[in-house]
Amino acid sequence: MKILLIANHLNVGGICSYLFTLASGLKQKGHQVYLASSGGELEDKFIQAGITLIPSPLATKSEISPKIFFSFWKLRKVIREFNIDLIHSHSRTTQVLGDLLGRVLAKPHIFTCHGFFKPKFSRRIFGCWGQKVIAISREVKEHLIIDFKLDEFKISVINNGIDTKNFGDFLARESMRREWGGQADFLVGIIARLSDVKGHTYLLQAMQEVIKNFPSARLLIIGKGKAKDALIKETRDLGLGGNVVFIPEAKNTKDLLAAMDIFVMPSLQEGLGLALMEAMAQGIAVVGSAVGGIKTLIQDKVNGLLVAPADAPALAQAIIALLKDSRLRGDLGAQARKFIIANFSKEKMVDKTEIVYQQFIKEAAV
């Protein structure tokens, strides 16, 4: 197959990680993969994997941006020139673009929903969902059915997968702890976009109690986002300045994960949680809020700990319990890694996506 993936950018983040896993996996299976985006710091990684990149002005969050229409004219020529079989979009703006291209050129268009949309009027009236939708978790599928009235038979649930072979060793643990941990006895970490929905504020509040029990513990907050300034201010206001480190991004998440004793995902809403999956694949103990796809990943007291969302005292209690018990941390971390390897491998995600492609193209040809 000749597949055109459309994304806004190729910078560090969950969707970009997903795209690399999917694109490289499809390429390894013999498909021709093209990726249209505005580019970014991870371009070389895709090029080295044999993915053909098509620069397009897609750095926009507006579904009526002129950039979408400029990209439309460019990609229309690309689709015809390379005889693309299928278009696969990955955000609201690329979803609109993919729908336009699919309609005009009579090409199959699939959209992957990576999380939860606000049920805005424009999304309800002009869905642009394509002929098929991939939801990254059961909870995302339910969201699409309930909030947007999509036909459940139009939606396929394909959980994100990761290349588990890239995780599991702790070779960088000591060097990373020296670089980011200082004199800390324990490192707690989160890798997520700095946004209210990710629940950082509750983790900061929880760390106040954690520090009372473990004064030298340190929290690593890894990620970029609009909430950065507010979170830095909150850190100071809570008196945590010496116990919290902000790290803009992690191009190699494995090394930072290897340094951590506990990974926390306190989201208020989460499609699945790629960073959480990577932490589990690394084999470290995890704590997550019982929302969305996090409940798909964490089985409470089996491969991690679940707490109620927006509950800082419960979050603190879970973190403290793990820091006090090294055996529990080790057991939960080992079970977490086994669970991810068995259920969320790169191979499973790519195989299931390929099947959806093949079925869709077959149906479109009838």
C-alpha positions as CSV (number, residue, x, y, z in Angstrom):
1,M,0.0,0.0,0.0
2,K,0.9,3.6,-0.5
3,I,-0.1,5.5,2.7
4,L,-0.2,9.2,3.3
5,L,0.0,10.2,7.0
6,I,-0.9,13.8,7.9
7,A,0.3,15.5,11.1
8,N,0.7,19.1,12.3
9,H,4.4,18.8,13.3
10,L,7.2,16.4,14.1
11,N,8.2,17.7,17.5
12,V,8.6,15.7,20.8
13,G,5.2,14.5,22.0
14,G,2.7,11.6,22.2
15,I,1.3,11.9,18.7
16,C,4.7,12.1,17.1
17,S,5.9,9.0,19.0
18,Y,2.7,7.2,17.8
19,L,3.4,8.4,14.2
20,F,7.0,7.1,14.3
21,T,6.0,3.7,15.7
22,L,3.3,3.4,13.1
23,A,5.2,4.7,10.1
24,S,8.4,2.7,10.8
25,G,6.4,-0.4,11.4
26,L,4.4,-0.1,8.2
27,K,7.7,0.6,6.3
28,Q,9.2,-2.6,7.8
29,K,6.2,-4.5,6.5
30,G,6.9,-3.3,3.0
31,H,4.5,-0.4,2.6
32,Q,5.4,2.9,1.1
33,V,4.8,5.6,3.7
34,Y,4.6,9.3,3.1
35,L,4.3,11.8,5.9
36,A,3.0,15.4,5.4
37,S,3.7,17.9,8.2
38,S,5.2,21.3,9.0
39,G,8.3,19.4,10.1
40,G,10.2,19.6,13.4
41,E,13.1,18.5,15.5
42,L,12.5,14.8,14.9
43,E,12.6,14.9,11.1
44,D,15.9,13.1,10.9
45,K,14.5,10.2,12.9
46,F,11.8,9.6,10.3
47,I,14.1,10.1,7.4
48,Q,16.5,7.5,8.8
49,A,13.6,5.1,9.1
50,G,12.9,5.5,5.3
51,I,9.8,7.6,5.6
52,T,9.3,10.1,2.8
53,L,8.6,13.5,4.3
54,I,6.4,16.1,2.5
55,P,6.8,19.6,3.9
56,S,3.4,21.2,4.3
57,P,2.3,24.4,6.2
58,L,0.3,22.6,8.9
59,A,1.5,24.4,12.0
60,T,-2.0,25.6,13.0
61,K,-4.8,24.7,15.4
62,S,-7.5,26.5,13.4
63,E,-9.7,24.3,11.3
64,I,-10.4,27.2,8.9
65,S,-6.8,28.4,8.6
66,P,-5.5,29.3,5.1
67,K,-2.7,26.8,5.8
68,I,-5.1,24.0,5.4
69,F,-6.1,25.1,2.0
70,F,-2.5,25.7,0.9
71,S,-1.7,22.2,2.1
72,F,-4.7,20.9,0.2
73,W,-3.5,22.1,-3.1
74,K,0.0,20.7,-2.5
75,L,-1.1,17.3,-1.2
76,R,-3.7,16.9,-4.0
77,K,-0.8,16.9,-6.5
78,V,1.2,14.5,-4.3
79,I,-1.6,12.0,-4.0
80,R,-2.1,12.0,-7.7
81,E,1.6,11.8,-8.5
82,F,2.4,8.9,-6.1
83,N,-1.0,7.2,-6.6
84,I,-1.7,7.2,-2.8
85,D,-4.1,4.5,-1.7
86,L,-5.1,5.8,1.7
87,I,-5.0,9.0,3.8
88,H,-4.6,8.8,7.5
89,S,-5.0,12.0,9.7
90,H,-4.2,12.6,13.3
91,S,-5.5,15.9,14.7
92,R,-8.6,18.1,14.2
93,T,-7.0,20.3,11.6
94,T,-5.4,17.4,9.6
95,Q,-8.8,15.7,10.0
96,V,-10.4,18.5,8.1
97,L,-7.7,18.4,5.5
98,G,-7.9,14.7,5.1
99,D,-11.6,14.8,4.6
100,L,-11.3,17.4,1.9
101,L,-8.6,15.4,0.1
102,G,-10.6,12.2,0.4
103,R,-13.8,13.7,-1.0
104,V,-12.2,15.5,-3.9
105,L,-9.9,12.7,-5.0
106,A,-12.2,9.8,-4.0
107,K,-9.6,8.3,-1.7
108,P,-10.2,6.5,1.6
109,H,-9.7,8.7,4.6
110,I,-9.1,7.3,8.1
111,F,-8.8,9.4,11.2
112,T,-7.2,8.4,14.5
113,C,-8.7,10.0,17.6
114,H,-5.9,10.4,20.2
115,G,-7.9,11.8,23.0
116,F,-11.0,13.7,23.9
117,F,-12.5,16.6,21.9
118,K,-14.7,19.4,23.3
119,P,-18.1,18.9,21.6
120,K,-18.0,22.2,19.8
121,F,-20.7,23.1,17.3
122,S,-18.3,23.0,14.4
123,R,-17.2,19.5,15.2
124,R,-20.8,18.3,15.6
125,I,-21.9,19.8,12.3
126,F,-18.8,19.4,10.2
127,G,-17.4,16.2,11.7
128,C,-14.9,15.4,8.9
129,W,-14.4,12.0,10.5
130,G,-13.6,10.1,7.4
131,Q,-15.0,6.8,6.5
132,K,-13.3,5.0,9.4
133,V,-12.1,6.2,12.8
134,I,-9.4,4.6,15.0
135,A,-9.8,5.2,18.7
136,I,-6.8,4.7,20.9
137,S,-8.8,3.3,23.8
138,R,-12.2,2.0,24.6
139,E,-12.9,5.2,26.6
140,V,-12.1,7.3,23.5
141,K,-14.5,5.2,21.5
142,E,-17.3,5.7,24.0
143,H,-16.6,9.5,24.0
144,L,-17.0,9.6,20.2
145,I,-20.3,7.6,20.4
146,I,-21.8,9.6,23.3
147,D,-20.6,13.1,22.5
148,F,-20.6,13.0,18.7
149,K,-23.1,10.3,17.9
150,L,-20.7,8.3,15.7
151,D,-21.8,4.9,14.5
152,E,-20.0,2.4,16.8
153,F,-19.4,0.2,13.8
154,K,-17.4,3.0,12.1
155,I,-14.9,3.0,15.0
156,S,-12.1,0.5,15.6
157,V,-10.2,0.5,18.9
158,I,-6.5,0.1,18.4
159,N,-4.5,0.8,21.5
160,N,-1.2,2.7,21.1
161,G,1.8,0.4,20.9
162,I,5.4,1.0,21.8
163,D,8.7,-0.7,20.8
164,T,9.2,-2.5,24.1
165,K,12.7,-3.5,23.1
166,N,13.7,0.1,23.6
167,F,12.9,0.0,27.3
168,G,13.9,-2.0,30.3
169,D,17.6,-1.3,30.9
170,F,18.9,1.1,33.5
171,L,22.3,1.9,32.1
172,A,21.7,5.6,32.3
173,R,20.2,5.6,35.8
174,E,23.2,6.9,37.7
175,S,24.3,9.5,35.2
176,M,20.7,10.8,34.9
177,R,20.3,10.9,38.7
178,R,23.5,12.9,39.1
179,E,22.4,15.3,36.4
180,W,18.8,15.9,37.6
181,G,18.5,14.4,41.1
182,G,21.1,16.3,43.0
183,Q,21.2,14.9,46.5
184,A,17.7,13.4,46.3
185,D,17.2,9.9,47.8
186,F,14.1,9.4,45.6
187,L,13.0,10.8,42.2
188,V,9.3,11.0,41.3
189,G,8.6,12.0,37.7
190,I,5.9,13.0,35.2
191,I,6.3,13.4,31.4
192,A,3.3,15.3,30.0
193,R,2.2,18.4,28.3
194,L,2.1,21.3,30.8
195,S,-1.7,21.7,30.7
196,D,-4.4,21.8,33.3
197,V,-5.9,18.6,32.1
198,K,-2.7,16.7,33.0
199,G,-3.2,17.4,36.7
200,H,0.2,18.7,37.6
201,T,-1.3,21.0,40.3
202,Y,-2.5,18.0,42.3
203,L,0.9,16.3,42.0
204,L,2.6,19.5,43.3
205,Q,0.1,19.6,46.2
206,A,0.8,15.9,46.9
207,M,4.5,16.5,47.0
208,Q,4.1,18.9,49.9
209,E,3.0,15.8,52.0
210,V,5.7,13.6,50.4
211,I,8.4,16.0,51.4
212,K,7.3,15.9,55.0
213,N,8.1,12.2,55.0
214,F,11.1,12.3,52.5
215,P,12.6,15.8,52.7
216,S,15.2,15.1,50.0
217,A,12.7,13.6,47.5
218,R,12.6,15.4,44.2
219,L,9.9,15.8,41.5
220,L,10.9,15.9,37.8
221,I,8.3,17.7,35.7
222,I,9.2,17.0,32.0
223,G,7.3,18.7,29.2
224,K,6.3,22.0,27.6
225,G,3.0,23.9,27.6
226,K,1.0,27.0,28.4
227,A,0.7,26.2,32.1
228,K,4.5,26.4,32.7
229,D,4.6,29.8,34.3
230,A,1.6,29.0,36.5
231,L,3.1,25.8,37.7
232,I,6.5,27.4,38.4
233,K,4.6,30.0,40.5
234,E,2.7,27.3,42.3
235,T,5.9,25.5,43.0
236,R,7.3,28.6,44.7
237,D,4.1,29.3,46.6
238,L,4.0,25.8,48.0
239,G,7.6,26.1,49.1
240,L,8.8,23.3,46.8
241,G,11.4,25.3,44.9
242,G,14.3,23.0,46.0
243,N,12.4,19.8,45.4
244,V,11.0,20.3,41.9
245,V,12.9,20.5,38.6
246,F,11.3,21.5,35.3
247,I,12.9,19.9,32.3
248,P,11.6,21.2,28.9
249,E,11.6,18.0,27.0
250,A,12.9,14.5,26.8
251,K,14.1,13.3,23.3
252,N,15.1,10.0,24.9
253,T,12.4,9.3,27.5
254,K,14.0,5.9,28.5
255,D,17.0,7.6,30.1
256,L,14.9,9.9,32.3
257,L,12.5,7.1,33.2
258,A,15.5,4.9,34.2
259,A,16.4,7.6,36.8
260,M,13.0,7.6,38.4
261,D,11.7,5.6,41.4
262,I,8.1,6.3,40.6
263,F,6.2,7.7,37.6
264,V,3.0,9.6,38.2
265,M,0.1,10.4,35.7
266,P,-2.5,12.4,37.6
267,S,-4.5,13.4,34.5
268,L,-8.1,14.6,34.7
269,Q,-8.7,13.2,31.3
270,E,-6.5,10.8,29.2
271,G,-7.0,9.0,26.0
272,L,-4.5,6.3,26.9
273,G,-1.3,7.7,28.1
274,L,1.8,7.0,26.0
275,A,4.3,8.3,28.6
276,L,2.6,6.1,31.1
277,M,3.0,3.1,28.8
278,E,6.7,3.9,28.4
279,A,7.2,4.1,32.1
280,M,5.5,0.8,32.6
281,A,7.6,-0.7,29.8
282,Q,10.7,0.6,31.6
283,G,9.6,-1.4,34.6
284,I,9.2,1.3,37.2
285,A,6.3,1.7,39.6
286,V,3.5,3.9,38.4
287,V,0.6,5.8,40.0
288,G,-2.3,7.1,37.9
289,S,-5.7,8.7,38.2
290,A,-8.6,6.5,37.5
291,V,-9.8,8.2,34.4
292,G,-10.0,7.4,30.6
293,G,-7.4,5.1,29.2
294,I,-5.3,5.1,32.3
295,K,-7.8,2.5,33.7
296,T,-7.0,0.4,30.7
297,L,-3.3,0.4,31.6
298,I,-3.2,0.3,35.4
299,Q,-4.7,-2.6,37.3
300,D,-4.8,-1.3,40.9
301,K,-2.4,-3.0,43.2
302,V,-1.4,-5.5,40.4
303,N,0.8,-3.4,38.1
304,G,0.5,0.0,39.6
305,L,-1.7,2.1,41.9
306,L,-4.9,4.0,40.9
307,V,-6.2,7.0,42.8
308,A,-9.3,9.2,42.3
309,P,-8.7,12.2,40.0
310,A,-8.1,15.6,41.5
311,D,-7.4,14.1,44.9
312,A,-4.0,15.4,46.1
313,P,-4.1,13.6,49.5
314,A,-4.8,10.2,47.9
315,L,-2.0,10.9,45.4
316,A,0.4,11.7,48.2
317,Q,-0.6,8.6,50.1
318,A,0.1,6.4,47.1
319,I,3.5,7.9,46.4
320,I,4.5,7.7,50.1
321,A,3.4,4.0,50.3
322,L,5.6,3.2,47.3
323,L,8.6,5.2,48.5
324,K,8.4,3.4,51.9
325,D,8.4,-0.1,50.3
326,S,11.1,-0.9,47.8
327,R,9.8,-4.5,47.4
328,L,6.4,-3.2,46.4
329,R,7.9,-0.8,43.9
330,G,9.9,-3.6,42.4
331,D,7.0,-6.0,42.2
332,L,4.6,-3.5,40.6
333,G,7.3,-2.3,38.2
334,A,8.0,-5.9,37.0
335,Q,4.3,-6.6,36.5
336,A,3.8,-3.3,34.7
337,R,6.6,-4.2,32.2
338,K,5.1,-7.7,31.6
339,F,1.7,-6.2,31.0
340,I,2.9,-3.8,28.4
341,I,4.9,-6.4,26.5
342,A,2.0,-8.8,26.4
343,N,-0.7,-6.2,25.4
344,F,0.7,-3.0,23.9
345,S,3.6,-3.9,21.6
346,K,4.5,-2.0,18.5
347,E,3.8,-5.2,16.4
348,K,0.2,-5.5,17.7
349,M,-0.6,-1.9,16.9
350,V,0.9,-1.9,13.4
351,D,-0.7,-5.3,12.5
352,K,-4.2,-4.2,13.7
353,T,-3.8,-0.8,11.8
354,E,-2.7,-2.7,8.7
355,I,-5.8,-4.9,8.9
356,V,-8.1,-1.8,9.1
357,Y,-6.4,-0.3,6.1
358,Q,-6.7,-3.5,4.1
359,Q,-10.4,-4.0,5.0
360,F,-11.2,-0.3,4.3
361,I,-9.5,-0.3,0.8
362,K,-11.3,-3.6,0.0
363,E,-14.7,-2.1,1.0
364,A,-14.0,1.1,-1.0
365,A,-13.2,-0.9,-4.1
366,V,-16.6,-2.7,-4.1
